[in-house]
Amino acid sequence: MAKEIIKINGKELNIGRVLIQRKNKTVKDFINELTPNIESITMYAYRNGTKPFRDKEHLKQWLISNQEGYPKFNYEIYAYFVDKCGLNKK
């Protein structure tokens, strides 16, 4: 298992961790696949004067629904996009 660590809000996240063994698919692979969709949603929402995601729970459910081949919650993916979408700010 490769270790590729990033720090978000003082927490270390291992994005090199393999989630799907048979495909050798890592957390980073999922992040890379989901990023263009998140960016499109964010751009569209801001153009319309709305938030891309109502709250963290909305983002969490979206991520679970859109992780192809891995319909489970994953903290590393979630924490990465909470930070990227600015949902960690109060």
N, CA, C and O atoms as a MOPAC input file, in Angstrom:
PM7 MOZYME 1SCF
protein

 N      0.85200 1    -1.17000 1     0.00000 1
 C      0.00000 1     0.00000 1     0.00000 1
 C      0.89900 1     1.23400 1     0.00000 1
 O      1.74100 1     1.40700 1     0.88100 1
 N      0.70600 1     2.07600 1    -0.99100 1
 C      1.46800 1     3.32000 1    -1.08100 1
 C      0.91900 1     4.32600 1    -0.08500 1
 O     -0.28400 1     4.39300 1     0.16600 1
 N      1.83600 1     5.10400 1     0.47300 1
 C      1.40500 1     6.13900 1     1.40100 1
 C      1.63900 1     7.48200 1     0.74400 1
 O      2.77700 1     7.86100 1     0.46700 1
 N      0.57300 1     8.18700 1     0.50200 1
 C      0.65600 1     9.53500 1    -0.04000 1
 C     -0.17700 1    10.39700 1     0.90200 1
 O     -1.40700 1    10.35000 1     0.88300 1
 N      0.49800 1    11.16900 1     1.71000 1
 C     -0.14800 1    11.92100 1     2.77500 1
 C     -0.33100 1    13.37700 1     2.36900 1
 O      0.59200 1    14.00900 1     1.85500 1
 N     -1.53400 1    13.90700 1     2.60600 1
 C     -1.76900 1    15.34000 1     2.49800 1
 C     -2.32700 1    15.80100 1     3.83700 1
 O     -2.93200 1    15.01900 1     4.57000 1
 N     -2.11800 1    17.07700 1     4.15100 1
 C     -2.63600 1    17.62600 1     5.40800 1
 C     -3.75700 1    18.59400 1     5.10200 1
 O     -3.61000 1    19.49800 1     4.27900 1
 N     -4.88500 1    18.39500 1     5.77800 1
 C     -6.02900 1    19.29300 1     5.67000 1
 C     -6.48900 1    19.59800 1     7.08100 1
 O     -6.82200 1    18.69600 1     7.85000 1
 N     -6.50500 1    20.87600 1     7.41200 1
 C     -6.92300 1    21.32400 1     8.74200 1
 C     -6.19500 1    20.59200 1     9.86100 1
 O     -6.79800 1    20.22400 1    10.86900 1
 N     -4.89600 1    20.38300 1     9.67600 1
 C     -4.08700 1    19.75200 1    10.70800 1
 C     -4.19300 1    18.23900 1    10.77000 1
 O     -3.52200 1    17.61300 1    11.59100 1
 N     -5.01400 1    17.64000 1     9.93000 1
 C     -5.15800 1    16.18300 1     9.92400 1
 C     -4.44300 1    15.61300 1     8.71300 1
 O     -4.49600 1    16.17200 1     7.61800 1
 N     -3.77500 1    14.49400 1     8.92800 1
 C     -3.11100 1    13.80900 1     7.82800 1
 C     -4.06700 1    12.82100 1     7.18500 1
 O     -4.69700 1    12.01000 1     7.86300 1
 N     -4.16500 1    12.90400 1     5.85200 1
 C     -5.01900 1    11.99500 1     5.10600 1
 C     -4.16000 1    11.18600 1     4.14500 1
 O     -3.36700 1    11.75300 1     3.39200 1
 N     -4.31000 1     9.87400 1     4.16700 1
 C     -3.56300 1     9.00200 1     3.26900 1
 C     -4.37500 1     8.81500 1     1.99100 1
 O     -5.26900 1     7.97100 1     1.93300 1
 N     -4.05600 1     9.61100 1     0.96300 1
 C     -4.81200 1     9.50900 1    -0.28000 1
 C     -4.25300 1     8.42400 1    -1.19700 1
 O     -4.79000 1     8.18200 1    -2.27800 1
 N     -3.17200 1     7.77000 1    -0.76300 1
 C     -2.62100 1     6.65700 1    -1.52700 1
 C     -3.21700 1     5.31700 1    -1.14300 1
 O     -2.88100 1     4.28800 1    -1.73000 1
 N     -4.10400 1     5.32900 1    -0.15700 1
 C     -4.71100 1     4.08100 1     0.33200 1
 C     -5.60900 1     3.47500 1    -0.74700 1
 O     -6.41600 1     4.17600 1    -1.35800 1
 N     -5.46400 1     2.17700 1    -0.97300 1
 C     -6.25700 1     1.46900 1    -1.97900 1
 C     -7.63300 1     1.16000 1    -1.40700 1
 O     -7.74900 1     0.58000 1    -0.32700 1
 N     -8.68100 1     1.55500 1    -2.14000 1
 C    -10.05100 1     1.28200 1    -1.71500 1
 C    -10.64600 1     0.07700 1    -2.42500 1
 O    -11.42700 1    -0.66800 1    -1.83400 1
 N    -10.28600 1    -0.11900 1    -3.68000 1
 C    -10.79000 1    -1.26700 1    -4.43300 1
 C     -9.57700 1    -2.08300 1    -4.87000 1
 O     -8.87000 1    -1.71500 1    -5.80800 1
 N     -9.34900 1    -3.19600 1    -4.17700 1
 C     -8.15300 1    -4.00200 1    -4.40100 1
 C     -8.03700 1    -4.52600 1    -5.82900 1
 O     -6.97100 1    -4.44600 1    -6.43900 1
 N     -9.11900 1    -5.05500 1    -6.35300 1
 C     -9.02800 1    -5.70700 1    -7.66500 1
 C     -8.69500 1    -4.72200 1    -8.78800 1
 O     -8.17600 1    -5.12000 1    -9.83100 1
 N     -8.98900 1    -3.46000 1    -8.57700 1
 C     -8.67300 1    -2.44100 1    -9.57900 1
 C     -7.50300 1    -1.56600 1    -9.14900 1
 O     -7.08300 1    -0.67400 1    -9.88700 1
 N     -6.97800 1    -1.82100 1    -7.95400 1
 C     -5.89200 1    -1.02400 1    -7.38700 1
 C     -6.25400 1     0.46500 1    -7.39500 1
 O     -5.41400 1     1.31700 1    -7.68700 1
 N     -7.51000 1     0.76200 1    -7.07000 1
 C     -8.03200 1     2.13100 1    -7.11900 1
 C     -7.85900 1     2.79500 1    -5.75300 1
 O     -8.32000 1     2.28400 1    -4.73300 1
 N     -7.18900 1     3.93700 1    -5.76000 1
 C     -6.85700 1     4.62500 1    -4.51800 1
 C     -7.81000 1     5.79000 1    -4.22700 1
 O     -8.63700 1     6.17100 1    -5.05500 1
 N     -7.66300 1     6.32900 1    -3.03400 1
 C     -8.41600 1     7.52600 1    -2.64300 1
 C     -8.13200 1     8.63800 1    -3.64100 1
 O     -9.04600 1     9.34200 1    -4.07100 1
 N     -6.86800 1     8.79600 1    -4.00900 1
 C     -6.47900 1     9.84400 1    -4.95700 1
 C     -7.17500 1     9.65800 1    -6.30600 1
 O     -7.57600 1    10.63900 1    -6.93200 1
 N     -7.32500 1     8.41200 1    -6.75800 1
 C     -8.02400 1     8.14500 1    -8.01600 1
 C     -9.47100 1     8.66000 1    -7.95400 1
 O     -9.96200 1     9.28200 1    -8.89700 1
 N    -10.13800 1     8.38800 1    -6.82600 1
 C    -11.51100 1     8.87000 1    -6.66700 1
 C    -11.55900 1    10.39600 1    -6.63800 1
 O    -12.43600 1    11.00600 1    -7.25000 1
 N    -10.62200 1    11.00500 1    -5.93100 1
 C    -10.56600 1    12.46800 1    -5.87000 1
 C    -10.38600 1    13.03800 1    -7.27300 1
 O    -11.06800 1    13.99100 1    -7.65000 1
 N     -9.47400 1    12.45900 1    -8.04100 1
 C     -9.23100 1    12.93400 1    -9.40800 1
 C    -10.45500 1    12.76200 1   -10.30300 1
 O    -10.71500 1    13.60800 1   -11.15800 1
 N    -11.21200 1    11.67400 1   -10.11700 1
 C    -12.41500 1    11.44600 1   -10.92100 1
 C    -13.55200 1    12.39500 1   -10.54300 1
 O    -14.30300 1    12.84500 1   -11.40900 1
 N    -13.67800 1    12.69800 1    -9.25200 1
 C    -14.78400 1    13.53000 1    -8.77700 1
 C    -14.53800 1    15.03300 1    -8.92700 1
 O    -15.49000 1    15.81100 1    -8.99200 1
 N    -13.27800 1    15.44400 1    -8.98300 1
 C    -12.93700 1    16.86900 1    -9.02400 1
 C    -13.59500 1    17.62400 1   -10.18500 1
 O    -14.15600 1    18.69200 1    -9.94200 1
 N    -13.56100 1    17.13600 1   -11.42900 1
 C    -14.20400 1    17.89800 1   -12.50700 1
 C    -15.70500 1    18.11800 1   -12.27400 1
 O    -16.23200 1    19.18600 1   -12.58600 1
 N    -16.38900 1    17.11200 1   -11.72800 1
 C    -17.81900 1    17.25600 1   -11.44500 1
 C    -18.06600 1    18.28300 1   -10.33900 1
 O    -18.97100 1    19.11100 1   -10.44200 1
 N    -17.26000 1    18.22200 1    -9.29300 1
 C    -17.38300 1    19.18100 1    -8.19800 1
 C    -17.13600 1    20.59700 1    -8.72200 1
 O    -17.85900 1    21.52800 1    -8.36700 1
 N    -16.11500 1    20.75500 1    -9.56700 1
 C    -15.80700 1    22.07700 1   -10.12100 1
 C    -16.95200 1    22.59300 1   -10.98500 1
 O    -17.27900 1    23.77800 1   -10.92800 1
 N    -17.55900 1    21.72900 1   -11.77600 1
 C    -18.70700 1    22.13800 1   -12.60500 1
 C    -19.90000 1    22.54700 1   -11.74400 1
 O    -20.53700 1    23.57000 1   -11.99400 1
 N    -20.18900 1    21.74800 1   -10.74100 1
 C    -21.29700 1    22.05500 1    -9.82600 1
 C    -21.04900 1    23.38700 1    -9.12500 1
 O    -21.95700 1    24.21000 1    -9.00400 1
 N    -19.83100 1    23.59200 1    -8.67000 1
 C    -19.47400 1    24.82400 1    -7.96800 1
 C    -19.60300 1    26.03200 1    -8.88300 1
 O    -20.17100 1    27.05100 1    -8.48900 1
 N    -19.08600 1    25.92900 1   -10.09100 1
 C    -19.15400 1    27.03800 1   -11.04700 1
 C    -20.60900 1    27.37100 1   -11.38900 1
 O    -20.98800 1    28.54200 1   -11.40900 1
 N    -21.40800 1    26.37000 1   -11.65300 1
 C    -22.81500 1    26.57700 1   -11.98000 1
 C    -23.56500 1    27.22100 1   -10.80800 1
 O    -24.35700 1    28.14200 1   -11.00400 1
 N    -23.31400 1    26.74100 1    -9.61500 1
 C    -23.98900 1    27.27400 1    -8.42300 1
 C    -23.63500 1    28.73700 1    -8.19700 1
 O    -24.51400 1    29.55900 1    -7.94200 1
 N    -22.35500 1    29.06200 1    -8.28800 1
 C    -21.94700 1    30.44700 1    -8.05100 1
 C    -22.47400 1    31.39300 1    -9.12800 1
 O    -22.79200 1    32.54700 1    -8.84000 1
 N    -22.56600 1    30.91100 1   -10.35800 1
 C    -23.16500 1    31.72900 1   -11.42700 1
 C    -24.62300 1    32.05500 1   -11.11500 1
 O    -25.12300 1    33.12100 1   -11.47100 1
 N    -25.28800 1    31.13100 1   -10.45200 1
 C    -26.70100 1    31.31400 1   -10.12600 1
 C    -26.92400 1    31.88800 1    -8.72800 1
 O    -28.06100 1    32.01500 1    -8.27300 1
 N    -25.83700 1    32.22900 1    -8.06000 1
 C    -25.94800 1    32.83800 1    -6.73700 1
 C    -26.38100 1    31.88600 1    -5.63400 1
 O    -26.97300 1    32.30800 1    -4.64100 1
 N    -26.08800 1    30.61100 1    -5.80500 1
 C    -26.43700 1    29.62200 1    -4.78400 1
 C    -25.17700 1    28.90600 1    -4.30000 1
 O    -24.08800 1    29.11200 1    -4.83700 1
 N    -25.33600 1    28.08100 1    -3.29800 1
 C    -24.23500 1    27.25600 1    -2.80400 1
 C    -24.21700 1    25.94900 1    -3.59200 1
 O    -25.27300 1    25.42600 1    -3.95000 1
 N    -23.02800 1    25.42100 1    -3.86200 1
 C    -22.96800 1    24.14700 1    -4.58300 1
 C    -23.54600 1    22.99100 1    -3.76100 1
 O    -24.15900 1    22.07900 1    -4.31400 1
 N    -23.34900 1    23.03200 1    -2.44700 1
 C    -23.88700 1    22.01400 1    -1.55100 1
 C    -24.46000 1    22.72100 1    -0.33300 1
 O    -23.83900 1    23.63600 1     0.20700 1
 N    -25.63300 1    22.30400 1     0.09700 1
 C    -26.30500 1    22.95800 1     1.22700 1
 C    -25.46600 1    22.91100 1     2.50200 1
 O    -25.35700 1    23.89200 1     3.23900 1
 N    -24.87600 1    21.73300 1     2.73700 1
 C    -24.10100 1    21.52700 1     3.95600 1
 C    -23.21200 1    20.29700 1     3.76200 1
 O    -23.18800 1    19.69500 1     2.68800 1
 N    -22.49500 1    19.94200 1     4.80300 1
 C    -21.57900 1    18.79800 1     4.72500 1
 C    -22.31200 1    17.49400 1     4.43700 1
 O    -21.81200 1    16.64300 1     3.70200 1
 N    -23.49200 1    17.34200 1     5.01400 1
 C    -24.26600 1    16.10300 1     4.80900 1
 C    -24.68500 1    15.96000 1     3.34200 1
 O    -24.65900 1    14.86100 1     2.78800 1
 N    -25.06800 1    17.07500 1     2.72400 1
 C    -25.43200 1    17.06800 1     1.30500 1
 C    -24.23800 1    16.63200 1     0.45700 1
 O    -24.37700 1    15.80200 1    -0.44100 1
 N    -23.06200 1    17.19700 1     0.74900 1
 C    -21.84500 1    16.81400 1     0.04100 1
 C    -21.54300 1    15.33000 1     0.26800 1
 O    -21.21000 1    14.61300 1    -0.67600 1
 N    -21.65700 1    14.87500 1     1.50000 1
 C    -21.37900 1    13.47100 1     1.83200 1
 C    -22.25500 1    12.53000 1     1.01400 1
 O    -21.75900 1    11.55600 1     0.44700 1
 N    -23.54300 1    12.81200 1     0.95100 1
 C    -24.45900 1    11.95900 1     0.19100 1
 C    -24.14900 1    11.99600 1    -1.30200 1
 O    -24.23600 1    10.97500 1    -1.98500 1
 N    -23.78700 1    13.17500 1    -1.80700 1
 C    -23.41700 1    13.29300 1    -3.21600 1
 C    -22.18400 1    12.44900 1    -3.51200 1
 O    -22.14200 1    11.73200 1    -4.51200 1
 N    -21.18600 1    12.53400 1    -2.64900 1
 C    -19.95700 1    11.76300 1    -2.85400 1
 C    -20.23200 1    10.26100 1    -2.85900 1
 O    -19.74600 1     9.54400 1    -3.73400 1
 N    -21.00000 1     9.79100 1    -1.89900 1
 C    -21.32300 1     8.36000 1    -1.82100 1
 C    -22.02900 1     7.91300 1    -3.10500 1
 O    -21.75600 1     6.82700 1    -3.61800 1
 N    -22.91600 1     8.73000 1    -3.61100 1
 C    -23.67000 1     8.39500 1    -4.82300 1
 C    -22.82100 1     8.44400 1    -6.08500 1
 O    -23.16500 1     7.80200 1    -7.07700 1
 N    -21.73700 1     9.17800 1    -6.07200 1
 C    -20.95800 1     9.39600 1    -7.28700 1
 C    -19.58400 1     8.74500 1    -7.29600 1
 O    -18.81200 1     8.97800 1    -8.22700 1
 N    -19.25400 1     7.94600 1    -6.30600 1
 C    -17.99500 1     7.20900 1    -6.27700 1
 C    -18.21300 1     5.90000 1    -7.01000 1
 O    -18.68300 1     4.92600 1    -6.42200 1
 N    -17.87900 1     5.87300 1    -8.27000 1
 C    -18.14000 1     4.70700 1    -9.09200 1
 C    -17.43800 1     3.46200 1    -8.55200 1
 O    -16.21700 1     3.42900 1    -8.40400 1
 N    -18.23500 1     2.45200 1    -8.26600 1
 C    -17.69400 1     1.18300 1    -7.78900 1
 C    -17.39800 1     1.13600 1    -6.29700 1
 O    -16.93700 1     0.11400 1    -5.78700 1
 N    -17.66000 1     2.23700 1    -5.58900 1
 C    -17.39300 1     2.27900 1    -4.15000 1
 C    -18.47900 1     3.10900 1    -3.46900 1
 O    -18.23300 1     4.25200 1    -3.08300 1
 N    -19.68000 1     2.54100 1    -3.31900 1
 C    -20.80100 1     3.31300 1    -2.75800 1
 C    -20.79600 1     3.36300 1    -1.23000 1
 O    -21.80900 1     3.09300 1    -0.58600 1
 N    -19.64900 1     3.71100 1    -0.66400 1
 C    -19.50300 1     3.77100 1     0.78800 1
 C    -18.91600 1     5.12200 1     1.17500 1
 O    -18.33900 1     5.82700 1     0.34700 1
 N    -19.07300 1     5.46700 1     2.43700 1
 C    -18.46000 1     6.68800 1     2.94400 1
 C    -16.96300 1     6.47400 1     3.10500 1
 O    -16.53000 1     5.44000 1     3.61500 1
 N    -16.17500 1     7.44800 1     2.67100 1
 C    -14.73500 1     7.41600 1     2.87000 1
 C    -14.31200 1     8.76900 1     3.42600 1
 O    -14.52500 1     9.80500 1     2.79500 1
 N    -13.71000 1     8.75100 1     4.61200 1
 C    -13.37000 1    10.00300 1     5.29100 1
 C    -12.36800 1    10.84900 1     4.51000 1
 O    -12.51300 1    12.07000 1     4.45500 1
 N    -11.35100 1    10.22300 1     3.90300 1
 C    -10.34000 1    10.98700 1     3.18500 1
 C    -10.94200 1    11.76000 1     2.01700 1
 O    -10.63100 1    12.93500 1     1.82400 1
 N    -11.79500 1    11.11200 1     1.24400 1
 C    -12.44000 1    11.78000 1     0.11100 1
 C    -13.34100 1    12.90000 1     0.62900 1
 O    -13.32300 1    14.01500 1     0.10800 1
 N    -14.11200 1    12.59700 1     1.63900 1
 C    -15.02500 1    13.57300 1     2.23300 1
 C    -14.26900 1    14.79200 1     2.77100 1
 O    -14.63400 1    15.92800 1     2.46700 1
 N    -13.22700 1    14.56700 1     3.56200 1
 C    -12.47200 1    15.67900 1     4.15700 1
 C    -11.83100 1    16.54300 1     3.07500 1
 O    -11.78900 1    17.76700 1     3.19600 1
 N    -11.33400 1    15.90800 1     2.02200 1
 C    -10.71500 1    16.65200 1     0.92600 1
 C    -11.72800 1    17.61400 1     0.29800 1
 O    -11.42100 1    18.78700 1     0.08500 1
 N    -12.92600 1    17.12100 1     0.00500 1
 C    -13.91000 1    17.96500 1    -0.66600 1
 C    -14.61400 1    18.94100 1     0.27400 1
 O    -15.06100 1    19.99800 1    -0.17100 1
 N    -14.72400 1    18.61600 1     1.55400 1
 C    -15.23000 1    19.59300 1     2.52600 1
 C    -14.31300 1    20.81600 1     2.50700 1
 O    -14.78100 1    21.95500 1     2.50300 1
 N    -13.01200 1    20.56700 1     2.49500 1
 C    -12.03800 1    21.66000 1     2.45800 1
 C    -12.10300 1    22.39800 1     1.12000 1
 O    -12.14400 1    23.62800 1     1.08800 1
 N    -12.11300 1    21.65400 1     0.03100 1
 C    -12.13000 1    22.25800 1    -1.31300 1
 C    -13.37600 1    23.10700 1    -1.54000 1
 O    -13.30900 1    24.14000 1    -2.20600 1
 N    -14.51100 1    22.68100 1    -0.99300 1
 C    -15.77500 1    23.40300 1    -1.17400 1
 C    -15.98900 1    24.48600 1    -0.11700 1
 O    -16.99200 1    25.19900 1    -0.15200 1
 N    -15.06000 1    24.60900 1     0.81200 1
 C    -15.16900 1    25.64300 1     1.83500 1
 C    -16.24500 1    25.37900 1     2.87500 1
 O    -16.74000 1    26.31100 1     3.50800 1
 N    -16.60700 1    24.11600 1     3.05400 1
 C    -17.65600 1    23.77700 1     4.02200 1
 C    -17.11700 1    23.61200 1     5.43900 1
 O    -17.88900 1    23.40200 1     6.37400 1
 N    -15.80000 1    23.70500 1     5.60500 1
 C    -15.22700 1    23.57900 1     6.94300 1
 C    -15.22600 1    24.91000 1     7.67500 1
 O    -14.85700 1    24.98000 1     8.84800 1
 N    -15.63600 1    25.95600 1     6.99000 1
 C    -15.68900 1    27.28800 1     7.60800 1
 C    -17.06300 1    27.51600 1     8.19400 1
 O    -18.07000 1    27.12200 1     7.60500 1
 N    -17.10700 1    28.14200 1     9.33600 1
 C    -18.39300 1    28.43900 1     9.97600 1
 C    -18.70500 1    29.89300 1     9.81700 1
 O    -19.74500 1    30.35500 1    10.28500 1

